[in-house]
Amino acid sequence: MIITPDMARRARIAVRCPHCRAPQGSQCVVLSNGKALRTGTCHPARWDALSATYRGAA
């Protein structure tokens, strides 16, 4: 799946990243060095967590 910058922004605002544990509102980071992922991206697990949140609300 390709995660667009808009998708990453929505996920970053709404949920904590289950992969890198970045808190809600913060950008995902590379686990090995703690640096932020490239601008406009997030881990697929974070997008999946946001999608699961919406599925659970329906």
C-alpha positions in Angstrom: 0.0 0.0 0.0 1.2 3.5 -0.8 0.5 5.9 2.0 0.0 9.5 0.7 1.1 12.5 2.8 -2.6 13.3 3.5 -3.2 9.7 4.8 -0.1 10.1 7.0 -1.3 13.4 8.4 -4.7 11.9 9.4 -3.1 8.9 11.0 -0.5 11.0 12.9 -3.2 13.2 14.4 -5.5 10.4 15.3 -3.6 7.4 16.6 -0.3 6.3 18.3 2.0 4.2 16.0 2.0 0.6 17.1 5.3 0.0 15.2 7.6 2.8 16.5 5.4 3.9 19.4 5.3 7.5 18.2 2.6 9.3 20.2 -0.6 10.7 18.8 0.3 13.9 17.0 4.0 13.0 16.4 5.7 11.8 13.3 6.8 8.2 13.0 10.5 7.5 13.5 13.1 5.0 12.3 13.6 2.6 15.2 17.3 2.1 14.6 18.3 5.8 14.8 15.2 7.7 16.2 15.1 10.0 13.2 11.8 11.0 11.7 10.6 9.1 8.6 10.6 11.0 5.3 8.3 14.0 5.2 4.7 12.9 4.7 5.0 9.3 5.6 4.0 7.0 8.4 4.4 3.3 9.1 1.7 1.1 7.5 0.8 -0.2 11.0 -0.2 3.3 12.0 -2.5 3.6 9.0 -3.9 0.2 9.8 -4.6 1.3 13.3 -6.5 4.3 12.1 -8.5 2.2 9.7 -9.3 -0.2 12.5 -10.5 2.7 14.6 -12.9 3.7 11.9 -14.1 0.2 11.3 -14.8 -0.2 15.1 -16.8 3.0 15.1 -19.1 1.9 12.4 
